[in-house]
């Protein structure tokens, strides 16, 4: 393992829309929840563009105010669908490839820690994941850098040999502010042009596409 200053390089992995095919489930759950809470003018397209932000900040962005009713309704509606969640092709294999290459794999999700109870089995791999940082570990969610910066600090990563992987512009903005490059996937429904414009250093269709192009990727260069 190539280590700089005694610390390992790392991969900070978003989960929703990156490893698990959940983005549109979140869109539907939020759209229904907002309507239930009385916000009937928010479109699904607007919701989709906000996915990736933690719940309370997402509501504030979409309706301009706080709504615990909407947050609770989303949790209830989304939790009813988690038994249908599947991983993207290559998700578990990507985690294993990163770990096997000597990169410390840390999940960095805007979800809550209890979500890991079903996320990890859905991803299909646990032993290759070094740990996780969730919205409960920070005061500010993406696009603030707190989630990724905390993951780097708590897992003693060499920031010069660490990259993030996500599927939204919020992931990319968060990574840039935390001082790490971000690889982006279009699997969450955000187009390549938007991800590139936001600052993604590479864009792939999803985990399997990155695996298929591993030898020329940013991740491969981190382990040289």
Protein Blocks (a to p, Z undefined) as FASTA:
>chain_A
ZZehhiacdddddfehplpccklmmmmmmmmmmmmnopakbcfklmmmmgoiafklmmmm
mnopacfklmmmmmmmmmmmmmmpccdehklmmmmmmmmnopacddddfbdfklmmmmmm
mnopaklpgbdcdfklpmbdcfbfklmmmmmmmnopafklcccddfbfklmmmmmmnopa
cdddfklopafklmmmnopabdcfblmlmmmmmmmmmklmmmZZ
